[in-house]
Amino acid sequence: DDVDELAGREFMPVIERIVSVSSYATPSTWEVDTGRGRTRLVLKGEEDIRRLAPPALLIADSHGINFLIRDRQALDPQSRRFLDRFL
């Protein structure tokens, strides 16, 4: 599907879990687990979270790297709570 094609076409880590967020105000540093391991991203503003075809989301960090959440409903409850604060 389009989401898989997007992820395959460019370097796009897939977020599997949101471990922590530094603040509920932006800019905010997120620690996330991806398919490629744990990393940090800086979210400059809520507008950097884009809704794709439901239930997918695309998060652009301050360096212009796009992170994909394939299914926000499939995330663990803590990850969904963090995410819901920004949506």
Sequence and secondary structure as in RCSB ss.txt:
>XXXX:A:sequence
DDVDELAGREFMPVIERIVSVSSYATPSTWEVDTGRGRTRLVLKGEEDIRRLAPPALLIADSHGINFLIRDRQAL
DPQSRRFLDRFL
>XXXX:A:secstr
 HHHHHHHHS   BEEEEEEES SSSSEEEEEEETTEEEEEEE  GGGEEE STT EEEE TTS EEEES GGGS
 HHHHHHHHTT 
